[in-house]
Amino acid sequence: MASVSWMAVMLLLITCRESMHCDGLTVDPPDDLVISELGQFGRLQISWSPPAGQINETECSHLYQLEYFNSYSDSWSAIRTFKRTYTAQFDLMKDVRVRVYTLLRGPCTNDTLIKSSSYTEVVQKPPSTGVGTPVQDFVCVYHNMKYVECNWGRSPKLPANSQQHLYFWHKELEQAEECPTYVKTGETRSGCNFTESSLPEFTDINFCVNGSSQEGPLKPAFLSLQIQNQVKPGTTEKLDLRTDPDAQLDLRWNSPAGRVPAHCLEWEVEHNQEGPDGKIASQQIVTNQKSLKLPSIHDTQRNCFRVRSKLSKYCANKGFWSEWSPQTCQPENREVASKPWDIVPVYVYIAFAILAILVLSLCVGAVLKVRSLRDVKKPDALLANLFARSSVVTVTDA
């Protein structure tokens, strides 16, 4: 019986500790939950006030549990704080969802943590005002970790006379700045080049692409990224392909010049194998090494290689493949199989050509001879007629 009573007491204590109230003490959720835009294109400030019914609870300290939906990870994030403000990064193109609880702990609760049974919540919708639709296919590339260039596609629903603007912000800036150098397609802005304006790595960089037209402001687009996840390495310029004494292909290459750490690169090797019949078999090989060996080869096959690289998952969350290197082959030139008529000696072709010229000459000569004979016969016939007439005249006179 004693053991059963002890277990009952423990269960009661656990139930009391995990419940929202103990000994009749309850706590209300915070008041005046507000989401404020700071002009930083997604960096929002969340603020609230203590619950009115608990202000006089001086024996206990108020703690707050803030929960907000992180649309980048598609999950809820939660923090506990004694403060009544918090700043977080949000995707303004999606719903901003925030809720906050009140927590109470201290002598008034027998050091039991009490949580409000309900919460205060705010849901902020994406901007719906503006002309047309936001920009499409927005992408930023950190070219060989030298400079960043962002590009976007123009929506077909935008007015023809509209002009777009790009603004950006990160924590090293006091306020948002406009694109230093626009990229244009004709007279239309289609990108921004940050060659002369360095952007920090491992920092959220927030972008806003908006614009104006004669019909009114354009619908804005908001995006956020970190440039170390946008790296496109340089192109590998040269491959070294050799054949080992054991008839194995030995392929080697160097990392592209630039700031990209060599140990961060992973490589894709494209191997094209061409048979004597001209058919090509292709395969892709992914490796972390800057060399590759293939088993023994056949003399009748031609092997060609090219490589490209990108940052591995150990150095960045994502990235872009570099351009393909120039292709190198073994053997360098493909030997074209001789066709049956290619083995005919050259003098046979010369004999045929001479014979054709002779036949053509005889034909031309025959045609000219026939024409000349026709021209000779015509004067002879005319003289004969004249001679016959003159003879008739002479006999009559006699």
C-alpha positions as CSV (number, residue, x, y, z in Angstrom):
1,M,0.0,0.0,0.0
2,A,2.8,2.4,0.8
3,S,4.4,1.9,-2.6
4,V,1.1,2.5,-4.3
5,S,0.5,5.7,-2.4
6,W,4.0,6.9,-3.3
7,M,3.4,6.2,-6.9
8,A,0.1,8.1,-6.8
9,V,1.9,11.1,-5.2
10,M,4.6,11.1,-7.9
11,L,2.0,10.9,-10.7
12,L,0.1,13.8,-9.1
13,L,3.3,15.9,-9.0
14,I,4.2,15.1,-12.6
15,T,0.6,15.9,-13.7
16,C,0.7,19.2,-11.8
17,R,4.1,20.1,-13.3
18,E,3.1,19.5,-16.9
19,S,-0.4,21.1,-16.6
20,M,-1.3,24.6,-17.4
21,H,-2.3,25.4,-13.9
22,C,-1.4,24.2,-10.4
23,D,-3.3,24.9,-7.2
24,G,-5.8,27.0,-9.3
25,L,-3.2,29.3,-10.6
26,T,-3.5,30.1,-14.4
27,V,-1.7,32.4,-16.8
28,D,-3.0,34.3,-19.8
29,P,-1.3,34.6,-23.2
30,P,0.4,37.9,-24.1
31,D,-1.4,40.9,-25.5
32,D,-0.7,43.2,-28.4
33,L,1.3,40.9,-30.7
34,V,2.6,43.0,-33.6
35,I,4.8,42.2,-36.6
36,S,6.8,45.2,-37.8
37,E,8.6,45.7,-41.1
38,L,12.0,47.2,-40.7
39,G,12.7,48.0,-44.4
40,Q,15.0,45.0,-44.6
41,F,12.9,42.9,-47.0
42,G,12.1,39.9,-44.7
43,R,13.9,40.7,-41.5
44,L,10.8,41.4,-39.2
45,Q,10.5,42.5,-35.6
46,I,8.0,40.7,-33.4
47,S,6.8,42.5,-30.2
48,W,4.1,41.8,-27.6
49,S,3.0,43.0,-24.1
50,P,2.6,41.0,-20.9
51,P,-0.8,39.6,-20.2
52,A,-2.9,42.2,-18.3
53,G,-4.1,39.7,-15.7
54,Q,-0.7,38.7,-14.6
55,I,1.1,42.1,-14.2
56,N,0.9,42.1,-10.4
57,E,2.5,38.6,-10.0
58,T,5.7,40.1,-8.6
59,E,6.8,36.8,-7.0
60,C,7.1,35.1,-10.3
61,S,9.0,36.0,-13.5
62,H,7.4,36.0,-16.8
63,L,8.9,34.0,-19.6
64,Y,7.6,33.9,-23.2
65,Q,7.6,31.1,-25.7
66,L,7.6,32.4,-29.3
67,E,6.9,30.1,-32.1
68,Y,7.0,31.1,-35.8
69,F,6.8,29.1,-39.0
70,N,10.1,28.9,-40.9
71,S,9.0,28.6,-44.6
72,Y,12.6,28.0,-45.6
73,S,12.8,24.8,-43.7
74,D,9.0,24.2,-43.8
75,S,8.9,23.7,-40.0
76,W,8.1,25.6,-36.8
77,S,10.9,27.3,-34.8
78,A,10.5,28.0,-31.1
79,I,12.5,30.2,-28.6
80,R,12.0,31.1,-25.0
81,T,13.0,34.6,-23.9
82,F,12.4,37.1,-21.0
83,K,12.4,39.9,-23.6
84,R,9.2,41.1,-25.3
85,T,10.8,41.6,-28.8
86,Y,12.4,39.3,-31.2
87,T,13.7,39.6,-34.8
88,A,13.6,36.8,-37.3
89,Q,14.0,36.2,-41.0
90,F,10.8,35.4,-43.1
91,D,9.9,34.8,-46.7
92,L,7.6,37.6,-47.5
93,M,6.2,35.8,-50.5
94,K,4.5,33.4,-48.1
95,D,2.3,33.7,-45.0
96,V,4.1,34.9,-41.9
97,R,2.7,33.0,-39.0
98,V,3.7,33.9,-35.4
99,R,2.3,32.8,-32.0
100,V,3.4,33.4,-28.5
101,Y,2.6,31.9,-25.0
102,T,3.2,33.1,-21.5
103,L,5.3,31.1,-19.1
104,L,5.3,31.7,-15.4
105,R,7.7,30.3,-12.8
106,G,8.8,31.2,-9.3
107,P,7.6,31.1,-5.6
108,C,4.0,31.7,-6.7
109,T,4.0,28.5,-8.6
110,N,6.2,26.5,-6.2
111,D,8.9,26.6,-8.9
112,T,6.6,24.8,-11.3
113,L,6.7,26.1,-14.9
114,I,3.2,27.1,-15.9
115,K,2.3,27.7,-19.6
116,S,-0.8,29.6,-20.8
117,S,-3.4,27.2,-22.2
118,S,-3.9,29.4,-25.2
119,Y,-1.7,31.6,-27.4
120,T,-1.9,34.9,-29.2
121,E,-1.4,34.5,-33.0
122,V,-0.9,36.8,-36.0
123,V,-0.9,35.7,-39.6
124,Q,0.4,38.2,-42.2
125,K,-0.4,37.6,-45.8
126,P,2.0,38.2,-48.7
127,P,1.6,41.6,-50.5
128,S,-1.3,41.5,-52.9
129,T,-1.2,45.0,-54.3
130,G,0.6,46.1,-57.5
131,V,0.4,45.9,-61.2
132,G,1.3,42.7,-63.1
133,T,3.1,39.8,-61.5
134,P,6.4,39.6,-59.6
135,V,9.6,38.8,-61.5
136,Q,10.2,35.2,-62.6
137,D,13.3,32.9,-62.4
138,F,15.3,35.1,-60.0
139,V,18.8,33.5,-59.6
140,C,22.1,34.8,-58.2
141,V,25.4,33.2,-59.2
142,Y,28.7,33.7,-57.3
143,H,31.1,33.4,-60.2
144,N,34.2,31.6,-59.0
145,M,33.8,33.5,-55.7
146,K,34.9,36.7,-57.4
147,Y,31.6,38.5,-58.0
148,V,27.9,38.0,-57.8
149,E,25.4,38.5,-60.6
150,C,21.7,38.2,-60.2
151,N,19.3,37.8,-63.1
152,W,15.5,37.5,-63.5
153,G,12.9,37.0,-66.2
154,R,10.4,39.7,-67.1
155,S,6.8,38.7,-66.6
156,P,4.7,38.9,-69.8
157,K,1.9,40.6,-67.8
158,L,4.0,43.7,-66.9
159,P,3.1,46.9,-68.7
160,A,5.4,47.7,-71.7
161,N,6.6,51.0,-70.2
162,S,7.5,49.6,-66.7
163,Q,10.9,50.0,-65.1
164,Q,12.2,47.5,-62.5
165,H,14.5,48.2,-59.5
166,L,16.5,45.9,-57.3
167,Y,17.3,46.7,-53.7
168,F,19.3,44.6,-51.2
169,W,20.0,44.6,-47.5
170,H,22.3,42.6,-45.1
171,K,23.3,43.1,-41.5
172,E,26.4,45.2,-42.4
173,L,24.2,47.9,-44.0
174,E,22.4,50.5,-42.0
175,Q,19.7,50.7,-44.7
176,A,18.8,49.0,-48.0
177,E,20.7,50.0,-51.1
178,E,19.9,49.9,-54.8
179,C,21.7,47.7,-57.4
180,P,25.1,49.3,-58.2
181,T,25.1,48.2,-61.9
182,Y,22.1,46.9,-63.8
183,V,22.3,44.3,-66.5
184,K,20.1,45.2,-69.5
185,T,18.6,43.3,-72.3
186,G,17.9,45.9,-74.8
187,E,16.4,48.7,-72.8
188,T,14.9,46.4,-70.2
189,R,16.6,45.7,-66.9
190,S,17.1,42.0,-66.5
191,G,19.8,41.7,-63.8
192,C,22.2,43.2,-61.4
193,N,26.0,43.0,-61.3
194,F,27.8,43.3,-57.9
195,T,31.3,43.4,-59.3
196,E,32.2,46.6,-57.5
197,S,30.1,45.9,-54.4
198,S,31.2,43.0,-52.3
199,L,28.6,40.9,-50.6
200,P,29.4,39.1,-47.3
201,E,29.4,35.3,-47.1
202,F,27.5,33.3,-44.5
203,T,25.0,36.1,-44.1
204,D,21.4,36.4,-45.2
205,I,21.2,38.8,-48.1
206,N,17.6,40.0,-48.7
207,F,16.5,41.3,-52.1
208,C,13.5,43.2,-53.3
209,V,12.6,43.6,-56.9
210,N,9.9,46.1,-57.5
211,G,9.2,48.8,-60.1
212,S,7.0,51.5,-61.4
213,S,4.8,52.0,-64.5
214,Q,2.3,54.5,-65.8
215,E,-0.4,52.2,-64.5
216,G,1.0,52.2,-60.9
217,P,3.6,50.4,-58.8
218,L,4.6,46.9,-59.8
219,K,4.0,43.8,-57.6
220,P,7.2,43.3,-55.5
221,A,9.2,40.1,-55.2
222,F,11.2,39.3,-52.0
223,L,14.0,36.8,-51.9
224,S,16.8,35.8,-49.4
225,L,20.0,33.8,-49.9
226,Q,23.6,33.4,-48.7
227,I,26.1,33.7,-51.5
228,Q,28.4,30.8,-50.4
229,N,25.5,28.6,-51.5
230,Q,25.4,30.2,-55.0
231,V,29.0,29.4,-56.1
232,K,29.8,28.5,-59.7
233,P,33.4,27.4,-60.0
234,G,35.7,28.4,-62.9
235,T,36.2,26.1,-65.8
236,T,39.0,23.6,-65.8
237,E,41.2,24.6,-68.7
238,K,43.3,21.5,-69.4
239,L,43.2,17.7,-69.0
240,D,46.2,15.4,-69.0
241,L,45.4,12.0,-70.6
242,R,48.0,9.3,-70.8
243,T,48.2,5.5,-71.3
244,D,50.0,3.6,-68.7
245,P,52.4,0.7,-69.5
246,D,49.6,-1.7,-68.4
247,A,47.3,-0.2,-71.0
248,Q,45.2,1.8,-68.5
249,L,44.0,5.3,-69.1
250,D,45.3,7.8,-66.6
251,L,43.4,11.1,-66.5
252,R,44.5,14.1,-64.4
253,W,43.5,17.7,-64.1
254,N,44.0,20.8,-61.8
255,S,41.5,22.9,-59.9
256,P,40.4,26.1,-61.6
257,A,42.2,29.3,-60.5
258,G,40.4,31.4,-58.0
259,R,39.3,31.6,-54.4
260,V,37.3,28.4,-54.4
261,P,39.0,25.9,-51.9
262,A,40.2,22.9,-53.8
263,H,39.1,20.5,-51.0
264,C,35.5,21.8,-51.4
265,L,35.2,20.7,-55.0
266,E,33.6,17.5,-56.3
267,W,34.0,16.5,-59.9
268,E,31.9,15.0,-62.6
269,V,33.8,13.3,-65.4
270,E,32.0,12.6,-68.7
271,H,33.5,9.6,-70.6
272,N,32.6,9.1,-74.2
273,Q,33.8,5.8,-75.7
274,E,33.5,5.6,-79.5
275,G,33.7,2.2,-81.2
276,P,34.9,1.3,-84.7
277,D,31.3,1.4,-85.9
278,G,31.0,5.1,-84.8
279,K,28.6,4.3,-82.0
280,I,29.3,6.3,-78.8
281,A,28.7,5.0,-75.2
282,S,28.6,7.7,-72.6
283,Q,28.9,7.6,-68.8
284,Q,29.2,10.1,-65.9
285,I,31.6,9.5,-63.0
286,V,31.5,11.6,-59.8
287,T,34.7,11.8,-57.8
288,N,36.4,13.9,-55.1
289,Q,39.8,13.3,-56.6
290,K,41.5,15.2,-59.4
291,S,42.5,12.0,-61.2
292,L,40.9,9.0,-62.6
293,K,42.1,5.6,-63.9
294,L,40.2,3.3,-66.1
295,P,40.8,-0.4,-66.8
296,S,42.5,-1.7,-69.9
297,I,41.3,-0.3,-73.2
298,H,40.9,-1.6,-76.8
299,D,43.0,-0.3,-79.6
300,T,39.8,0.0,-81.8
301,Q,38.1,2.4,-79.4
302,R,38.5,6.1,-79.0
303,N,38.1,7.5,-75.5
304,C,37.2,11.2,-74.9
305,F,36.9,13.0,-71.5
306,R,35.8,16.3,-70.1
307,V,35.2,17.5,-66.5
308,R,33.3,20.0,-64.5
309,S,33.0,20.8,-60.8
310,K,30.8,22.3,-58.0
311,L,31.0,22.8,-54.3
312,S,30.4,19.6,-52.3
313,K,27.6,19.3,-49.7
314,Y,30.3,19.6,-46.9
315,C,31.1,23.2,-47.9
316,A,27.8,24.5,-49.1
317,N,24.1,23.6,-49.0
318,K,23.9,23.9,-52.8
319,G,25.7,25.4,-55.8
320,F,26.1,25.4,-59.6
321,W,28.1,23.2,-61.9
322,S,30.9,24.9,-63.7
323,E,31.1,24.9,-67.4
324,W,32.6,21.8,-69.1
325,S,36.3,21.7,-69.7
326,P,37.6,21.3,-73.3
327,Q,37.5,17.7,-74.4
328,T,40.6,15.6,-74.6
329,C,40.7,12.2,-76.5
330,Q,42.9,9.2,-76.9
331,P,43.8,8.9,-79.7
332,E,43.5,12.5,-80.5
333,N,42.2,12.1,-84.1
334,R,39.7,9.4,-85.1
335,E,40.9,7.1,-87.8
336,V,38.2,6.8,-90.5
337,A,37.9,3.3,-91.9
338,S,38.8,3.2,-95.6
339,K,35.9,2.5,-98.0
340,P,36.3,0.0,-100.9
341,W,36.5,2.7,-103.5
342,D,39.2,4.5,-101.6
343,I,41.8,1.8,-102.4
344,V,41.5,2.3,-106.2
345,P,44.9,3.7,-107.5
346,V,45.1,7.3,-108.5
347,Y,46.2,6.6,-112.1
348,V,42.9,4.8,-112.7
349,Y,41.1,8.0,-112.0
350,I,43.5,9.9,-114.3
351,A,42.9,7.3,-117.1
352,F,39.1,7.7,-116.8
353,A,39.4,11.5,-116.9
354,I,41.6,11.4,-120.0
355,L,39.2,9.0,-121.7
356,A,36.2,11.3,-120.9
357,I,38.0,14.3,-122.3
358,L,38.8,12.4,-125.6
359,V,35.2,11.3,-126.0
360,L,34.0,14.8,-125.3
361,S,36.5,16.2,-127.9
362,L,35.4,13.7,-130.6
363,C,31.8,14.5,-130.0
364,V,32.4,18.3,-130.3
365,G,34.5,17.7,-133.5
366,A,31.8,15.6,-135.1
367,V,29.2,18.3,-134.4
368,L,31.4,21.0,-135.9
369,K,32.1,18.9,-139.1
370,V,28.5,18.3,-139.8
371,R,27.7,22.0,-139.5
372,S,30.6,22.9,-141.9
373,L,29.4,20.4,-144.5
374,R,25.9,22.0,-144.5
375,D,27.4,25.4,-145.0
376,V,29.4,24.2,-148.1
377,K,26.4,22.5,-149.8
378,K,24.3,25.6,-149.9
379,P,26.7,27.7,-152.2
380,D,27.2,24.8,-154.6
381,A,23.4,24.4,-155.2
382,L,23.1,28.2,-155.9
383,L,25.9,28.1,-158.6
384,A,24.2,25.1,-160.3
385,N,20.9,26.9,-160.6
386,L,22.6,30.0,-162.1
387,F,24.5,27.9,-164.6
388,A,21.4,26.1,-165.8
389,R,19.5,29.4,-166.4
390,S,22.3,30.9,-168.4
391,S,22.4,27.9,-170.7
392,V,18.7,28.1,-171.5
393,V,19.0,31.8,-172.4
394,T,21.9,31.1,-174.8
395,V,20.1,28.4,-176.8
396,T,17.0,30.5,-177.3
397,D,18.9,33.4,-178.7
398,A,20.5,31.1,-181.2
